[in-house]
């Protein structure tokens, strides 16, 4: 499989909370970020998201994020309990050496 990543990814294990529906900002979902870059992150969650869907990240990360909103780029349902999701930050402000 050809790697289409434009940014280097860094392994991370960071629990996150996010909101799927901006009209229901009180409904939080949970997941774990398993890698991150300046352009996006990979999320493991039990909640199935759809390609193109927008989420708002509500957790405080150990590093600053380029954006608090992200779009779902791809979804891989690994098993009955876990969904691996690729997210692209909605507005990327490039950060230098932030995730090293």
C-alpha positions as CSV (number, residue, x, y, z in Angstrom):
1,X,0.0,0.0,0.0
2,X,1.3,3.4,-1.0
3,X,1.8,5.9,2.0
4,X,0.0,9.1,1.0
5,X,1.0,11.1,4.1
6,X,2.3,14.6,3.6
7,X,3.5,15.1,7.2
8,X,5.6,12.9,9.5
9,X,3.5,11.1,12.1
10,X,4.5,10.7,15.7
11,X,3.2,7.9,17.9
12,X,1.1,9.0,20.8
13,X,-1.3,7.5,23.2
14,X,-3.6,10.2,24.4
15,X,-7.3,9.9,25.5
16,X,-9.5,12.5,23.9
17,X,-13.0,13.7,24.1
18,X,-14.8,15.1,21.0
19,X,-18.2,16.3,19.9
20,X,-19.7,15.0,16.7
21,X,-22.8,17.2,16.5
22,X,-22.0,20.9,17.0
23,X,-25.7,21.4,17.9
24,X,-25.4,18.9,20.8
25,X,-22.2,20.3,22.4
26,X,-23.1,18.4,25.7
27,X,-22.8,15.0,24.0
28,X,-19.1,13.9,24.3
29,X,-17.6,10.9,22.7
30,X,-14.3,9.3,23.7
31,X,-11.3,7.8,21.9
32,X,-7.6,7.5,21.9
33,X,-5.2,9.3,19.6
34,X,-2.6,6.8,18.5
35,X,-0.5,9.1,16.2
36,X,-0.5,12.7,15.3
37,X,1.1,15.2,12.8
38,X,0.7,18.8,11.9
39,X,-2.1,17.9,9.4
40,X,-4.1,15.3,11.4
41,X,-4.3,12.3,13.7
42,X,-5.4,8.7,13.9
43,X,-8.2,8.1,16.4
44,X,-9.3,4.7,17.9
45,X,-12.9,4.9,19.1
46,X,-16.0,2.8,19.6
47,X,-18.1,5.4,17.8
48,X,-18.4,5.0,14.0
49,X,-17.8,8.2,12.2
50,X,-18.5,8.8,8.5
51,X,-16.1,10.2,5.9
52,X,-16.4,13.9,5.6
53,X,-18.0,14.3,9.0
54,X,-16.7,17.1,11.2
55,X,-15.7,16.7,14.8
56,X,-14.7,19.2,17.5
57,X,-11.9,18.1,19.8
58,X,-12.6,19.1,23.4
59,X,-9.7,17.5,25.2
60,X,-6.5,19.3,26.3
61,X,-3.6,17.6,24.5
62,X,-0.1,17.5,26.0
63,X,1.0,19.5,22.9
64,X,-0.9,22.3,21.1
65,X,-3.1,21.2,18.2
66,X,-3.1,23.0,14.9
67,X,-6.9,23.1,15.1
68,X,-9.7,22.1,17.4
69,X,-11.8,20.9,14.5
70,X,-11.1,18.0,12.2
71,X,-12.7,16.2,9.2
72,X,-12.9,12.4,8.9
73,X,-10.8,11.3,5.9
74,X,-11.0,7.5,6.3
75,X,-12.6,4.9,8.5
76,X,-11.4,1.3,9.2
77,X,-13.7,-0.8,11.4
78,X,-11.0,-3.1,12.8
79,X,-13.4,-5.3,14.8
80,X,-16.8,-5.2,16.4
81,X,-15.6,-2.8,19.2
82,X,-12.9,-0.6,17.6
83,X,-13.1,1.9,14.8
84,X,-9.8,3.3,13.5
85,X,-10.4,6.8,12.0
86,X,-8.1,9.2,10.1
87,X,-8.7,12.8,10.8
88,X,-7.5,15.9,9.0
89,X,-7.3,19.2,11.0
90,X,-9.7,21.7,9.5
91,X,-7.5,24.7,9.5
92,X,-3.8,23.8,9.8
93,X,-1.3,26.3,11.2
94,X,2.0,24.6,10.7
95,X,3.9,24.1,13.9
96,X,7.6,23.4,13.9
97,X,8.9,20.5,16.0
98,X,5.8,20.5,18.1
99,X,5.3,16.8,18.3
100,X,9.0,15.8,18.8
